[in-house]
Amino acid sequence: MALRSWLFIPGDSEKKLSKAAATGADAIILDLEDSVASSNKQRARELTAAWLGMHRSQVTGGKRMGRWVRINALDSRQWREDLIAVLPGAPDGIMLPKSAGPESVQQLGAELYELEGRSGVQAGSTKILPLVSETAQAAITIPAYASAPLPRLAGLTWGAEDLSAAIGASRKRDDQGNWTDAFRFARIQTLLTAHARGVFALDTLHADFADEDGLRRVAEMARADGFSGMLAIHPAQVPVINAAFTPSEAELEEARAIVSAFQANPEAGALQIDRRMIDRPHLKLAQRLLGIEE
């Protein structure tokens, strides 16, 4: 099953770190960037490194929990210190904020290659998840990730807060709660590029963590649109996101019926099931839902 919920945890909060593994999130993102004040950066590195060491094989709900770290941006003086501190804990990957394009991922990848060897980590094992839309320039270069040589690229995700500040937008959503054009552009570019590349696509966070109904709506829409998971900023958001990205039994039953029908008729281009015409794209969707390799 794909990783559905990706929960940010401030790297300098002992209390929140102590509860992270029990949140039910499929992946934890230990944050060394926005949620940590400059004066607390070193303390956050130390606590994050300790947490990684304690949770190398954490299993939640029958599967291993993802362990990721968001470092500081490459235009800061902090990011190399972040990597030196956390790499010995062998995180699954690094979230790269304010990625300017594929060249930012390549720069980070080169640094990881050097540090993995010194940290006793298997070469090439640390993946990269870039935030690809945090400046106007970054947002218009998202398609470049589809074809650039990026062996560590695990997925793509986007963010609205930094982009709104970068372009001076006074709103991000319209009166109906839908993204306005600039943000919808960044979102769909992220989704399509991730699928073109064959990596996972994560939708951005829902900032109002007390708005459960709103979160449920946008999470269900994200899954329906083709995203594989979603960012979260509060533990209360995790069960809502997990539920939204988990296929219902009715969906699974229908998918099994479609796969079975084509297995019984392997040469067919289209079939009728329950008075509906089902063709090869429906089969592909059913296989994806069931986790069947083509």
Secondary structure, DSSP 8 states (H G I E B T S, - for coil): ----EEEEEETT-HHHHHHHTTS--SEEEEESSTTS-GGGHHHHHHHHHHHHHH-TT-EETTEE-EEEEE---TTSSSHHHHHHHHGGG--SEEEETT--SHHHHHHHHHHHHHHHHHHT--TT--EEEEB--SSHHHHTTGGGGGTS--TTB-EEE--SHHHHHHHT-S-SB-TTS-B-HHHHHHHHHHHHHHHHHTSEEEE---S-TT-HHHHHHHHHHHHHHT--EEEESSTTHHHHHHHHTS--HHHHHHHHHHHHHHHHSTT-SEEEETTEEEEHHHHHHHHHHHT---
